[in-house]
Amino acid sequence: MIRKLFRGAAIFLCGLLGLAVLLLAIAYGRLEWQKQQVYRVPVAPLQIPGDSAILARGAHLAAIKGCAECHGEDGGGKIMLDDPALGLLVGSNLTRGRGGLPAAYTTTDWVRALKHGLRQDGRPLLLMPSQETSQLSAEDMAALIAYYNALPAVDREQPPMAIGPVLRLLSLAGQVPLFPAQQIDHERPLLASVAVQVGPAYGEYLAISCSGCHGTSMKGMDAPAPGLPARPDISRSGKPGRWTQEQFIETLRTGQTPDGRQLKQEDMPWQMTARYTDEELQSLYLYLMSI
């Protein structure tokens, strides 16, 4: 009897192990196949001015869009995560220094990356939040490109990105979109410009940067994996709906909520939202309270 129990347990464990190996093989093969897909999309021309006002706007956009979170304050790139299970996640060097963008990298290539989430050769970029940058106005996209083009060259060579087994499985399960190019409407033209004035319309434009965690409805999302926090509802039906505008702004500036909780930077990038202007935070609040 005991021998049969051990034999049954061994068969069950072997079955589980075989299933795990099969899933990993599928996840690995699917990711490698997706990496090699080539997108043929029309890339709209974009004029890049270089005046001081445009460069200042580009610097501000880089700050409030979280570009430095991946690419560093100097644009020279950095290692974001080095974990055996999740992988080696690397933000590329966006300057013209050693290890950075090639000399032949053009405005068209910038637009292909920001609007379409694609490399120079049309293959999809990994973990580049192009589903958000694709919704920038043409004016703001030009300002962001102008800013990065003007950065001093940084000599910093980065190792290649390597996606670990857990991240591959999460991608297979549809929990982590590794290739945002798959989510983008490549035919949608860029907005020419957005009126920068306090109000819910401008807040809706700014809230695009919140959609990656809180969903396009701002009503929150399930935890992407066990052990990770769920993404809260930040509309008027969530906790922010009970805050005044002043409390909302204070929370996004300091990371401290009205009830005294200190938000973790890894859960809520308040050090980024702290760089929003008062007018931007007011607009964001007005939009979130309207939905």
C-alpha positions in Angstrom: 0.0 0.0 0.0 2.7 2.5 1.0 4.7 1.6 -2.1 1.6 2.4 -4.3 1.2 5.7 -2.5 4.8 6.6 -3.1 4.5 5.5 -6.7 1.4 7.6 -7.2 3.0 10.6 -5.6 6.1 10.2 -7.8 3.9 10.0 -11.0 1.9 13.1 -9.9 5.1 15.1 -9.2 6.7 14.0 -12.5 3.5 15.1 -14.3 3.6 18.5 -12.6 7.3 18.8 -13.5 6.6 17.8 -17.1 3.8 20.4 -17.3 6.1 23.1 -15.9 8.8 22.2 -18.4 6.2 22.3 -21.2 4.8 25.7 -20.2 8.3 27.1 -20.0 9.2 25.7 -23.4 6.0 27.3 -24.9 6.7 30.6 -23.1 10.3 30.6 -24.4 9.4 29.8 -27.9 6.5 32.2 -28.1 8.7 35.1 -26.8 11.4 34.3 -29.3 8.9 34.2 -32.1 7.4 37.5 -31.1 10.8 39.2 -30.9 11.4 38.4 -34.5 8.2 39.7 -35.9 8.6 42.6 -38.3 6.0 45.4 -38.4 5.6 47.3 -41.6 4.0 50.6 -40.5 3.9 54.1 -42.0 6.0 56.5 -40.0 4.7 60.1 -40.1 7.3 62.8 -40.6 8.0 65.1 -37.7 9.8 68.4 -37.5 12.1 68.8 -34.6 12.7 72.4 -33.5 15.6 73.1 -31.2 14.7 76.4 -29.4 15.1 76.7 -25.6 11.4 76.6 -24.9 11.0 73.2 -26.8 14.1 71.8 -25.0 12.6 72.9 -21.6 9.3 71.3 -22.5 11.1 68.1 -23.5 13.1 68.0 -20.2 9.8 68.4 -18.3 8.1 65.6 -20.3 11.1 63.3 -19.7 10.7 64.0 -16.0 7.0 63.4 -15.7 6.8 60.5 -18.1 9.3 58.5 -16.1 11.9 58.2 -18.8 14.7 58.4 -16.2 13.2 55.4 -14.4 14.6 53.3 -17.1 17.1 55.4 -19.0 18.7 57.3 -16.1 18.8 61.0 -15.4 21.6 61.5 -17.9 19.9 59.3 -20.6 22.8 56.9 -20.6 20.7 53.9 -19.6 20.8 51.7 -16.5 20.1 48.2 -15.2 16.6 48.3 -13.8 16.4 44.8 -12.4 18.7 41.8 -12.2 16.8 38.9 -10.9 17.2 35.2 -11.9 13.4 34.6 -12.0 12.4 37.9 -13.7 15.4 38.5 -15.8 17.9 41.3 -16.5 15.9 44.3 -17.4 18.0 47.1 -19.0 17.1 50.7 -20.0 19.1 51.5 -23.1 21.5 54.4 -23.6 19.6 57.1 -25.5 22.6 59.4 -26.0 25.1 59.4 -28.9 28.0 58.1 -26.7 29.6 54.7 -26.8 26.9 52.1 -26.3 24.2 54.6 -27.2 22.2 55.4 -30.3 24.0 54.9 -33.7 25.0 57.9 -35.7 22.4 56.9 -38.3 19.5 57.1 -35.8 17.1 59.6 -37.3 13.9 61.4 -36.3 12.0 58.7 -38.2 13.6 56.1 -36.0 12.6 58.0 -32.8 9.0 58.3 -34.0 9.0 54.6 -34.9 10.0 53.8 -31.3 7.8 56.3 -29.5 4.7 56.1 -31.7 4.9 52.4 -32.7 7.1 50.6 -30.2 9.5 49.4 -32.9 13.2 49.2 -33.5 14.9 50.6 -36.6 14.4 47.3 -38.4 10.7 47.1 -37.5 11.0 44.5 -34.8 9.1 45.2 -31.5 10.9 46.9 -28.5 10.8 45.0 -25.2 9.0 46.7 -22.3 9.1 50.1 -23.9 5.9 51.9 -22.8 5.0 52.9 -26.3 1.3 52.3 -25.7 1.6 55.5 -23.6 4.1 57.5 -25.7 2.2 56.7 -28.8 -0.6 59.0 -27.5 1.7 62.0 -27.1 0.8 65.0 -29.3 3.1 65.6 -32.2 4.3 68.8 -30.5 5.2 67.0 -27.3 6.8 64.0 -29.1 9.0 66.5 -31.0 10.0 68.2 -27.7 10.9 64.9 -26.1 13.0 63.9 -29.1 14.7 67.4 -29.2 15.6 67.0 -25.5 17.2 63.6 -25.9 19.0 64.7 -29.1 20.5 67.6 -27.2 21.8 65.5 -24.2 25.6 65.2 -23.9 27.0 61.9 -25.0 27.3 59.3 -22.3 29.8 56.4 -22.8 28.0 53.5 -21.1 27.6 50.1 -22.7 24.8 48.0 -21.3 24.3 44.3 -21.4 21.5 42.9 -23.5 18.1 42.5 -22.0 17.3 39.0 -20.9 13.8 37.9 -19.9 13.6 35.4 -17.1 11.3 32.3 -16.8 8.7 34.0 -14.5 8.3 37.0 -16.7 8.0 34.7 -19.7 5.2 32.8 -18.0 3.4 36.0 -16.9 3.6 37.2 -20.5 2.2 33.8 -21.7 -0.7 34.3 -19.3 -1.3 37.8 -20.6 -0.4 39.5 -17.3 2.6 41.4 -18.5 2.7 42.9 -22.0 6.3 42.6 -23.0 5.7 44.0 -26.5 3.5 47.1 -26.3 3.7 47.3 -30.1 1.0 44.6 -30.1 -1.4 47.0 -28.3 -1.0 50.1 -30.4 -3.3 51.4 -33.1 -0.5 52.0 -35.7 -2.9 53.7 -38.1 -4.0 56.4 -35.6 -2.4 59.7 -36.5 -0.7 61.9 -33.8 -2.7 64.8 -32.3 -1.1 68.0 -33.5 -1.0 69.6 -30.1 -2.8 69.6 -26.7 -4.0 72.8 -25.0 -1.9 73.1 -21.8 -4.6 74.6 -19.5 -6.1 73.6 -16.2 -9.1 71.3 -16.7 -10.2 67.7 -17.0 -9.4 67.6 -20.8 -5.7 68.2 -20.1 -5.9 65.9 -17.1 -7.2 63.1 -19.3 -4.1 63.6 -21.6 -1.8 63.4 -18.5 -3.6 60.4 -17.1 -2.3 58.3 -20.1 0.8 57.8 -18.0 -1.3 56.3 -15.2 -3.0 53.7 -17.4 -0.2 51.2 -17.3 -0.9 50.4 -13.7 -4.4 51.6 -13.1 -6.0 50.7 -16.4 -7.5 52.9 -19.1 -10.6 53.4 -17.0 -8.5 54.3 -13.9 -10.6 51.8 -11.9 -7.6 49.7 -11.0 -6.3 46.3 -12.1 -5.7 42.9 -10.5 -2.2 42.1 -9.2 -0.1 41.0 -12.2 1.3 38.1 -10.1 0.9 36.4 -6.7 2.7 38.4 -4.0 2.4 41.7 -5.9 -0.2 44.4 -4.9 -3.3 45.0 -6.8 -3.5 48.3 -8.7 -6.0 50.6 -6.9 -9.0 52.5 -8.3 -7.8 56.2 -8.5 -11.1 57.6 -9.9 -13.8 59.2 -7.8 -15.1 55.8 -6.8 -11.7 55.0 -5.2 -9.8 56.5 -2.2 -8.9 59.7 -4.1 -12.6 60.4 -4.4 -12.6 61.1 -0.7 -9.7 63.5 -0.9 -9.7 67.2 -1.4 -7.7 68.6 -4.3 -5.1 69.8 -1.8 -4.8 66.3 -0.3 -4.5 64.8 -3.7 -1.7 67.1 -4.7 0.1 66.6 -1.4 0.0 62.9 -1.8 1.5 63.0 -5.3 4.1 65.4 -4.1 5.2 63.6 -0.9 4.0 60.0 -1.3 2.1 60.4 2.0 -1.7 59.8 1.9 -4.2 61.8 4.0 -4.5 58.9 6.4 -0.7 59.0 7.1 0.5 56.0 5.0 3.8 56.4 3.2 3.5 55.0 -0.4 6.4 52.9 -1.6 8.1 54.3 -4.6 8.1 50.9 -6.3 4.3 50.7 -5.9 3.5 54.3 -6.8 6.2 56.5 -8.4 5.4 59.6 -6.4 9.0 60.9 -6.9 8.0 61.2 -10.5 4.6 62.8 -9.9 6.3 65.2 -7.5 7.7 66.9 -10.6 4.3 67.7 -12.1 3.4 71.4 -12.0 0.5 72.5 -9.8 -1.6 73.1 -13.0 -0.9 69.5 -14.1 -1.8 68.0 -10.8 -5.0 70.1 -10.6 -5.9 69.0 -14.1 -5.3 65.3 -13.2 -7.4 65.6 -10.1 -10.3 67.2 -12.1 -10.2 64.5 -14.6 -10.1 61.6 -12.1 -13.0 63.1 -10.2 -15.0 63.3 -13.4 -14.9 59.6 -14.1 
